[in-house]
Amino acid sequence: MGTSLTIVWHMGTVRVYGKAAPPRAEGSPLLAGVLAGIGIIVAWVGLVYVTHQAVGVAAWGVGGLLGIVIAKTAKPPTKATGALAAVLTLLTVFFAKVVLIVVALQPILRQELANNPGSLTMIFLVEKTQHKSFSPELQKTIDTRPDRVADTTFFGPGYELRQQMISEAMTAAKASSFAERERLVHVHFDQFLSTLGFWALFWGTFRLLDLLWLGLGISTAWTLGQGRI
């Protein structure tokens, strides 16, 4: 199969003519690790999108899978491939978090806000305050009595005014269509995100337990990437 050999028996001596098949090329541990990392990111994002759960423990599984893939590809696995597996684990988790925020987390948060009565009331309250769209009598009170609006004491002069504002916002939220809710959630969520900053939201996805899973993932990748079990 692809090898041309001619064997001749001559005076008790075996002579072989032709060219032997070249040795099989070894795979690239780096390429195998990168391809596996991309697959892991896609699977992780899909899992989060379906379950609406962060699944932080997946970082440990990332390290295990990458360690095994790189060790199987390397001939032989060494400390260098263990280090490669550890670094790729860190990078894979990092990029998975970025993709999670953009592709899964933001749409999930918008959807949950659009279906949460309390959040919708606050969004419509902000919307009505910004556009001064309360009922004429209430809006007149708000405009002419800024002292009441500024009063935040319990059962103080502004308590009744605040209750009226919240009541009108709640009524507007209940009467709104889903498309209107989705539009307002999108506007105000994006305003909040731009104020907060993307990286603040990114680092907010790393809780203490998530850092533990990431550490275990890197450690596991380092061990399995060397071919040690």
C-alpha positions in Angstrom: 0.0 0.0 0.0 2.1 2.9 -1.2 5.4 1.0 -0.6 7.6 -0.3 -3.5 9.9 -3.1 -2.3 11.6 -5.7 -4.4 13.2 -8.6 -2.6 15.9 -10.6 -4.5 17.5 -13.8 -3.2 21.0 -13.8 -4.5 23.6 -16.4 -3.4 22.2 -16.8 0.0 21.8 -13.1 0.6 18.5 -11.2 0.8 18.7 -7.8 -0.9 15.9 -5.3 -0.7 15.4 -2.7 -3.4 13.0 0.2 -3.3 12.0 2.8 -0.7 10.4 2.0 2.6 7.3 3.9 3.8 8.2 7.1 5.7 7.6 7.0 9.4 4.2 8.3 10.4 4.2 12.0 11.3 3.5 12.7 15.0 0.6 15.0 15.9 1.0 18.5 17.3 0.1 18.6 21.0 -0.4 22.4 20.7 -2.8 22.0 17.7 -4.7 19.2 19.4 -5.0 21.2 22.6 -6.2 24.3 20.8 -8.8 22.3 18.8 -10.0 20.6 22.0 -10.2 23.9 23.8 -12.4 25.3 21.1 -14.7 22.3 21.3 -14.8 22.7 25.1 -15.8 26.4 24.9 -18.6 25.6 22.5 -19.9 22.8 24.7 -19.6 24.9 27.9 -21.4 27.9 26.5 -24.2 25.6 25.2 -24.6 24.0 28.6 -24.8 27.4 30.4 -27.3 28.7 27.9 -29.6 25.7 28.4 -29.3 25.3 32.2 -28.8 29.1 33.1 -26.2 27.9 35.6 -22.6 29.0 35.7 -21.2 25.4 36.0 -17.9 26.6 37.5 -16.9 23.0 38.2 -16.4 22.7 34.4 -13.0 24.4 34.8 -11.8 21.2 36.5 -13.0 19.1 33.7 -11.4 21.4 31.1 -8.0 20.7 32.7 -8.6 16.9 32.7 -9.7 16.8 29.1 -6.9 19.0 27.8 -4.3 17.1 29.8 -5.4 13.7 28.4 -5.6 15.1 24.8 -2.1 16.6 24.9 -0.6 13.6 26.6 -2.1 11.3 23.9 -0.8 13.4 21.1 2.7 14.0 22.5 5.4 11.3 21.8 6.3 11.0 24.6 4.5 13.3 27.1 7.0 15.4 29.2 7.0 18.2 31.7 6.8 20.6 28.8 3.5 19.1 27.6 2.3 19.2 31.1 3.1 22.9 31.2 1.4 23.3 27.8 -1.8 21.6 29.1 -1.8 23.9 32.2 -1.4 27.1 30.2 -4.1 26.0 27.6 -6.4 25.2 30.5 -6.1 28.8 31.9 -6.5 30.3 28.4 -9.5 28.1 27.6 -11.3 29.0 30.8 -10.5 32.7 30.2 -11.9 32.8 26.7 -14.9 30.6 27.7 -15.8 33.2 30.3 -15.6 36.0 27.7 -17.8 34.1 25.3 -20.2 33.2 28.1 -20.7 36.8 29.0 -21.3 37.9 25.3 -23.2 34.9 24.0 -25.0 33.4 27.0 -24.9 35.6 30.2 -26.1 38.8 28.7 -29.1 37.3 26.9 -29.9 35.2 30.0 -29.9 38.3 32.2 -32.0 40.3 29.8 -34.5 37.4 29.6 -34.7 37.0 33.3 -35.1 40.8 33.8 -37.9 40.9 31.2 -39.8 38.2 33.2 -39.2 39.5 36.7 -42.0 41.8 38.0 -39.8 43.5 40.5 -37.0 44.3 38.0 -39.6 45.4 35.4 -41.1 47.8 37.9 -37.8 49.4 38.6 -37.0 49.6 34.9 -40.3 51.4 34.2 -39.8 53.6 37.2 -36.4 54.7 35.8 -38.0 55.1 32.3 -40.9 57.3 33.6 -38.5 59.4 35.7 -36.2 60.0 32.8 -39.0 60.9 30.3 -41.2 62.6 32.9 -44.1 60.4 31.8 -46.0 59.9 35.0 -49.7 60.9 35.2 -50.1 64.7 34.8 -51.0 65.3 38.5 -48.2 63.2 39.8 -45.7 64.6 37.4 -46.6 68.1 38.4 -46.0 67.2 42.1 -42.6 65.7 41.2 -41.6 68.8 39.2 -42.8 71.4 41.8 -41.8 69.5 45.0 -38.2 68.4 44.5 -37.9 68.3 48.3 -40.3 65.4 48.5 -38.5 63.5 45.7 -35.2 64.0 47.6 -36.7 62.8 50.9 -35.7 59.1 51.4 -36.8 58.7 55.0 -39.3 55.9 55.9 -42.8 57.4 56.2 -41.4 60.9 55.6 -42.9 63.6 53.4 -41.7 61.8 50.2 -42.9 58.3 51.2 -46.4 58.7 49.7 -44.9 60.3 46.5 -42.6 57.4 46.1 -45.4 54.9 46.5 -47.4 56.6 43.9 -44.5 56.6 41.5 -43.8 52.9 42.1 -47.6 52.1 41.7 -47.7 53.8 38.3 -44.5 52.1 37.2 -45.9 48.7 38.2 -49.2 49.3 36.4 -47.3 50.3 33.2 -45.1 47.2 33.5 -48.1 44.9 33.7 -49.8 46.6 30.8 -46.7 46.6 28.5 -46.2 44.1 25.7 -43.3 41.7 25.8 -41.6 43.5 22.9 -41.7 46.8 24.9 -40.3 45.1 28.0 -37.5 43.5 26.0 -36.7 46.9 24.4 -36.5 48.7 27.8 -34.5 45.9 29.4 -32.1 46.0 26.5 -31.7 49.8 26.7 -31.2 50.0 30.5 -29.2 46.8 30.8 -26.7 48.1 28.2 -26.6 51.5 30.0 -25.8 49.6 33.2 -23.2 47.5 31.5 -21.5 50.4 29.9 -21.3 52.2 33.3 -20.1 49.1 35.1 -17.7 48.0 32.3 -17.3 44.7 30.6 -14.3 43.6 32.7 -16.1 44.3 36.0 -18.8 41.9 34.8 -16.1 39.4 33.7 -14.3 39.3 37.0 -17.6 39.1 38.7 -18.1 35.7 37.2 -15.1 34.4 39.2 -16.3 33.5 42.7 -14.1 31.9 45.3 -15.3 28.5 44.4 -14.7 29.2 40.7 -11.1 30.0 41.5 -10.8 26.7 43.4 -12.1 24.7 40.3 -9.7 26.6 38.1 -6.8 25.8 40.3 -7.8 22.1 40.3 -8.2 22.2 36.6 -4.7 23.6 36.0 -3.2 21.2 38.5 -4.9 18.2 36.8 -3.8 19.4 33.3 -0.2 19.7 34.5 -0.3 16.1 35.9 -2.2 14.4 33.0 -0.3 16.4 30.4 2.9 14.6 31.5 1.2 11.2 31.0 0.9 10.7 34.7 -2.3 9.3 36.2 
